[in-house]
């Protein structure tokens, strides 16, 4: 599913007007009808609605919603923010229609003295500003939003919470804190970044039948990883396949006190479907790994506490993953440099491998093309510098992915994948329970396993983060987010594959 910018959404509306064809007022009616359907299905009977409207088309949506609710005999009050101008044509049309319903109280807000008192238990519908907003709210408008936020009532925003920008940072803006956002046709970038999480509430995408021709033709920078995309990537096994068909991977992981990272990565790698797995670890982990992951082959380093040298020919491996628990000893830093210098296929680089590269930036230029880096925000910052906000960080990830010709998997609630062609993907699976020690090691194992099986780097990233998140969602359903451990993600990878087979 494509994630579109404010301008692309505007153009989609225009395309629909021209090619369906449909008048803008009728499309507004369609959108309002979908909102009312959702409200009736999800809110208690007899609820009282307070609808706040601006004088743009978002306000027009609000007026149409008010009329439809009044038609169904819901108690409705409308408050219009008065700017001293008439408003858009569609707003005026819907205002005239609403005047035919005398039971709907319509008030105009010009100053703070006009702010209404909303009673506990009543519902607020925010239709002040939509996707077209291009500047911060100020003056009476900002104070009205603050007043609404203090009402302690359930708030439903139409299209997007008022005060929030669609495709750039809204940090420090005054924004409606919605419990639910009813948006139209497609996800918006604003809904997928952490800085807006406290304002969007639960997002619901309502299909208002915008013309499919525009959607098919628009390129878009961002996409939402969903079941359709996964179905197009996942390769079911053929009946006569054998382990040689699914690759031989190498994991370089672990150090004294952190062999658990190697265990988690190895188990996840094997559960991802790899044919053969070899683990290179320090001697101190030999008994642990052979006992806990008997399916993996083990090579031990000469050093007992951390990895320093690999004698094996690296070219025999279809994929190599490194970083989990390896530490940052000087000898380990040298080993990473040797791997980057001697291996020409894509690598999976995580955790301490990223920390080493952050301290020796020249290593970034040595990373093989198509490699996958999996930083969390702090690791990303150490590698590429600070970002003022989440949107700037996403743009920097796209820039660095192109510049270095690799894949950056920026971990988070909606993990973001930046690719060399400046295309970005937001993941749809995963939950806060995965914010637990070892979860990143599991992802490294999954990615290494998929890469070894012959998936391209981009396919590996998309399928890997989706599968990792889906397993985490299944684990949370069984155990709760609070009680989930990284090992529970591994334990649910099988169920995740089974669910993917139903797509």
RASULVEN-V616109 format. One line per field, one symbol per residue. psi: psi as a letter, one per 40 degrees, with the letter a starting at -180 (. if undefined). A space follows every 10 residues. Layout:
psi: ???
This chain:
psi: hihiiddddd dddddddded iiiddddddd dddddddddd eeiiieihhh hhhaeadddd dddddddddd defihhhhhh hheeidiidd ddddddddee gdehhhihhd ideehihhih eihhhhfdia eeheiiiibd ddddddddde efihhhhhci hhehidfihe heihihgidi hhihdiiidd eeideededd ahhhhhhefi hddddddhdi diihhadddd dedhhiiidf iideeeihih hhiiihefdd dddddddddd eeeidihhhh iideeddddd ddgeeiihhi ididdihdhh dihdeehdih hidheeafid dddddddddd deheiiihhi bdddddddeg ddddeehiie ihhgiidddd dddeiiidid dddddddddd dddefihhgh iadghhhhid efhihhieii ieeegihedd dddddddddd ddeeiidddd dddddddddd ddddddddei ddehiddddd dedddddddd ee.
